């Protein structure tokens, strides 16, 4: 019987193939570039794979 004070481990996550992740990441970067007028786009890479996209938008009043 499982001890209720110790949570059970999560089942392993199925990760999509690297090519699929790369395609999704490239599409997300392209969309971010298209809508961004001033700012920065940053990618976080883990083990050679894109895992996070950050967009920082700047507003200019000139």
Number of C-alpha atoms within 10 A of each C-alpha: 3 7 7 7 6 7 8 9 6 6 6 6 6 6 8 9 8 12 10 11 15 15 11 13 18 13 12 13 17 11 11 16 15 9 9 14 12 11 12 13 13 11 14 11 11 9 6 8 14 16 13 11 14 12 14 10 13 11 8 8 4 3
